[in-house]
């Protein structure tokens, strides 16, 4: 399941989900179900994308897990029962060109932001963290698109992605919960 004796995942998948219910906890459960990870004991971890880690499609990753299994994940979540309030959760990932080096996963949650704004923010966070450890110069005042192009041209950051979900709380006062996760699966 893990490389050697260490708890270093060799496979990971990304997922998102949304749940709506009159109870906040149940809306969270529904969001985890929608994301395909409710049947596991989730342990939140910080933001390192492991060296040599393979990204699987969600369905492939879920198939590798067993109900009740302790599963490590980077998890972002947000919830609201305020009518028409927009909630969002996202994880971004930045992967180095040299896959023997680790990358970064960022998590972000917010209220009122659009999916593209949240996704870009999460990618920018992950890429900025990776750039600082790789020694890639960047100007934090530049727009994300400009920095993204600069990092691509440096040849040190090969890919950034985000997995974002945004939903609006219903008018009837029920809770909406959104989750986005990077899930270790092997």
JOFENGI-V525062 format. One record per pair of residues at least 24 apart in sequence whose C-alpha atoms are under 6 Angstrom apart, sorted by the first residue. I is the first residue (numbers start at 1). J is the second residue. Records with the same first field share a line. If there is no record, write none. Layout:
BEGIN
I: J, J
END
This chain:
BEGIN
1: 186
2: 186
9: 184, 186
10: 53, 186
11: 53, 54, 55, 185, 186
12: 55, 56, 183, 184, 185
13: 55, 56, 58, 61, 182, 183
14: 181, 182
15: 180, 181
16: 179, 180
17: 178, 179
18: 177, 178
19: 176, 177
20: 175, 176
21: 174, 175
22: 174, 175
24: 175
27: 177
28: 177
31: 178
39: 67
40: 67, 68, 69
41: 68, 69, 70, 71
42: 70, 71, 72
43: 71, 72
44: 72, 73, 74
45: 73, 74
47: 104, 105, 106
48: 103, 104, 105
49: 102, 103, 104, 105
50: 102
51: 99, 100, 101, 102
52: 99, 100
61: 185
72: 184
73: 182, 183, 184
74: 181, 182
75: 180, 181
76: 107, 179, 180
77: 178, 179
78: 109, 177, 178
79: 176, 177
80: 175, 176
81: 169, 173, 174, 175
83: 169, 170, 171, 173
84: 168, 169, 170
85: 168, 169
86: 111, 112, 167, 168
87: 111, 166, 167
88: 165, 166
89: 164, 165, 178, 179, 180
90: 163, 164, 180
91: 122, 162, 163
92: 122, 123, 126, 161, 162
93: 126, 160, 161
94: 126, 127, 159, 160
95: 158, 159
96: 156, 157, 158
97: 156, 157, 158
104: 130
115: 166
119: 162, 164
123: 160, 162
END
